[in-house]
């Protein structure tokens, strides 16, 4: 899959599912949850609800608040529903918007997917030679076809899913809705998060626990890597046929993608970011007057750095909260201008001072160079950069839009050359060996392939 290449990396998607046993307004519950997952995809979104087998749907380009209004939500009836927020990859945004719906001889299947299927191309070719017709270019439709075919020879949709899981390789955290069932499915490596929540007697699947908080639901547990969780009139049933492999949860979820108020596979995203900042302060101390973070994701790293180093934490950059996704631009010039609209330096805080600025990562270097220029134009005497991740050196095949190697600054230049190019007085990346010390579980497994080149087998 070819990806467009904005300066910051993007997660592909966020998913939600709701099985309503209590007379809640299903569409509105999903709508509130989608707001909490908007950071995982800003290009299109959708909700499909199910009223005793009759489907209602709305999906469109745009943010949740743009796509849905009261009238749209009133039109989405039913007790079961699935929702999705998507970050565009390629092709027509509308045709690739999710959830996707398929009607076939056994009824209907609705699917919302976060991740990337590595062998989707080969599977699609095989399906096409057998007469399958595709409506979109996304890999989710390939999974949909496979499940629909498998369902014609199995007794249940969960059996069909179990037949398909060994055929698909890569990352998938999915929510599937059939006329009377809701399933949460996580690939055996667990690349992407998926958790279960409960409100009264109703159940929720969500990419991140922060969505459960927004829906006022309690966190029940994470879906285990390889697990299929079924919710139907009998309650919750778990299938663990594909569990037990060493997981490879994306470490970048903790560094950048996920919300700080989410807890993923038992680990607080916020705590890992503060701990990362502490490690950076111990490993790469700096002689400075103030520690600042690049809003929003750099702020908690900066708090950790300040706490560990004893250097005061301060505000150095002000974010324009109204700039939004319109600033996802593709040319270098557009990206440079976007930085200036999104962030401005706080002269009263930075003038005459030596600054440590902490951020999650550098992709191309454009944003970092512009931020340092901004700080120095506003009187900063020195700017020392500390980064919460190691250099990006390798592509991601599991649902993250890391640009091609030719665009990655760390592939092209050694660290000191990068420091000079962005105009920093010092610059240090988190060491790869320290990534495993950021508070993550020793009994779990993590993917760090974009930093290490060691792809999960
Ligand atoms: S390669 Fe990097 S971004 Fe992709 S899943 Fe692994 S850690 Fe995450």
Boltz pocket constraint, residues with backbone or C-beta under 6 A from the ligand:
constraints:
  - pocket:
      binder: B
      contacts: [[A, 191], [A, 248], [A, 249], [A, 250], [A, 251], [A, 252], [A, 253], [A, 394], [A, 395], [A, 396], [A, 397], [A, 398], [A, 399], [A, 400], [A, 447], [A, 448], [A, 449], [A, 450], [A, 451]]
      max_distance: 6.0
